[in-house]
Amino acid sequence: MVTLEDLLERTAGLRWTAPLDRLARSRLQRLTQAHGSPDALLQVAAARADLAADVAAAFTVGETWFHRFGEQLDAAALALRALGRPVRGWSAGCSTGEEVWALLGACLHAGVDARVLGTDLNPAALAAASDGAYPRRALRAAPPERVTRVFTAGGPRVQVRPEVRARAQFQVHNLLRDPPGRGFDVIACRNVLIYFTPAAARAVGEQLTSALAPGGLLLLAPSDPRPPAVRQLEQVRVGGTVLLRRPLEAPPVPAPPGPTAPLPVRRDPGPASAPRPAPERPDLAGARQRAFADPEDAQVHLDLAQAFLLAGQPARAASSLRGAQAALDGQADSWQTVRQLARLDQLRREVRAAGGEA
């Protein structure tokens, strides 16, 4: 008998968690009623790819907001401006579309002519993205000039401007499948990989990096895992932000004509390339101060654990994770709690891999 955990992993690479299951049950109510029971739904979904995708879509986390990690978007837009040409972007796992409009807003602010494809597994989320209407709370922490560039206001909701809407397309896409295109100059996939199984994260990492153009940028969230393919990308610093970039590929050197073996060719090495910037050092002092000031906040404990981990202190990272777990135990179920629990699980795996006891 197929289990829900198996179905989610096989269909979309998603990791089942109890909090996510509780929140997804209401989404599945219509499908469950149509098939009589949860077990009957699972049995039919195991044989029907379209129904399996509907079940998996109910477990996708739809929480997002405009201009999340805005400094990363602004740095990417500056790097894209240096290309001096129109650029193609892909927002993978875009949910209700805020990520698409934020990326376009950053590009427009930097004077970049951009077009962005937004994809997600959930058709209902994509319908909301295509509509482009949002409550004002989705704009929290967004710069006012960025809001007016992308949206028009009307009462308690805002609407994407028609000229910005014309720069975006949306389509249903499963990240375990082949990318919806190749040669993207920038791919944003932020707070998505944390919900995948390790095997699925590795596969998706390969898909994302393969879809980048040479010199293309991959934007991940700080909490997202870095599967092997992603770790092969080079790091470039733009202002105070480190971005991941696919290396530029040198054109092949043609072999000389004739049957004889080619002679060694002396090449002008040209100017020395700049050294690759070192990764950003974790802000341990700041993370410790935030955890001391707000010990009931699970997020600050997770940030502190990651800072300890990056600093090579897995034992202290494990201690911070225990503080995060205690804080999460006192929280009510919400999409924020689900996201934090997923990050907690990911950090636990990284701590164990580093020799700590999580």
Beta strands, then each sheet from edge to edge (+ up, - down):
strand 1: 87-92
strand 2: 114-120
strand 3: 133-135
strand 4: 151-154
strand 5: 157-160
strand 6: 168-172
strand 7: 184-188
strand 8: 212-219
strand 9: 234-238
strand 10: 241-245
sheet 1: 6+ 2+ 1+ 7+ 8+ 10- 9+
sheet 2: 3+ 5- 4+
end
